[in-house]
Amino acid sequence: MSKLQKWGGAAALYEALAYIIGFVGFIAVVNVGGIADPLEKVAAIVENQGLLTALHLVVYVAWGAALVVLSLALHERLDGRASPLARTATAFGIIWSVLVIASGMIYNVGMETVAGLQASNPELAATVWLAIESVFNGLGGGVEVVGGIWVLLLSVAGLRNGRLPRLFNYFGFLVGAAGVVSVVPALSEISASIFGLTQIVWFAWLGIALLRRPVAAIQSVAAPA
């Protein structure tokens, strides 16, 4: 097994763990997203700024960095040099990682901005935060279409060359579809939640597959890409 496959497997397991940390942290520990009033939301953000900063570093910034490693490992696993479909999937994986890292950094920097405004001008802080939150959600905090496309492309490529478990690829169609559907405003919240929950299983399954099945062991049975 190449070192990249090992790192890719570890990265996939981290992605699953980070999703769990995110669900627990953002829902059970500090659920500022559930606060409707802008002034109350900004007050809660300032009060929990340290914890929210740490969560966004783990769930967004570090997650996006790990996704780069995983995308390159999958590029190798799916023989991206010979498969245009795998190369396209790699491109979407890198794009998704950039969006996720950017959204996490925007959230953390935005918190610093509103924290400075909140004491002297709460109304202005709330207005500024509405703008920041819109950018954050647009990049990757609320819409998962890029991630959904990435998973769908990987699933098709995996079925074609046989280098990922067949049942895993079929499960990927369900996961990817949930991500793509999140672009529909009326379905965004529920589909994004389904995407996140199913991705915990998807990433964990992928990580185990990368660590347990070396490329060399499956090349002899792989179908043409």
Secondary structure, 3 states (H helix, E strand, C coil): CCHHHHHHHHHHHHHHHHHHHHHHHHHHHCCHHHCCCHHHHHHHHHHCHHHHHHHHHHHHHHHHHHHHHHHHHHHHHCCCCCCHHHHHHHHHHHHHHHHHHHHHHHHHHHHHHHHHHHCCCHHHHHHHHHHHHHHHHHHHHCCCHHHHHHHHHHHHHHHHHCCCCHHHHHHHHHHHHHHHHCCCHHHHHHHHHHHHHHHHHHHHHHHHHHHHCCHHHHHCCCCCC
